């Protein structure tokens, strides 16, 4: 009985160690001379998908929505326009983008969606 409990504990710890990290951290404004952390790269790549998904909806958007969208684009440009990263970090984050693309696109559309007065 004790051995079985230890085996389950070890399995739980191994699964926790293998769980994917989806932490996003907005990079500070920079001049492109520093490398982004994986969390910063994730913020850039995830938000690129979100912004591009929402872009077509901005044609008929209200002024406040357009301003919020433009602020998001400006924030992305400040932290992500020129950046360096490790190939392994990029490969990891690209895999996460591929697996979550539909969710990221839905988040982008929802972020700038028209809110009905109610």
ABEGO torsion letter per residue (X at the ends): XAAAAAAAAAAAAAAAAABBBABBBBBBBBAGABBBBAAAAAAAAAAAAAAAAAAAAAAABBAAAAAAAAAAAAAAAAAAABBBBBAAAAAAAAAAAAAAAAAAAAAAAAAABBBBBX
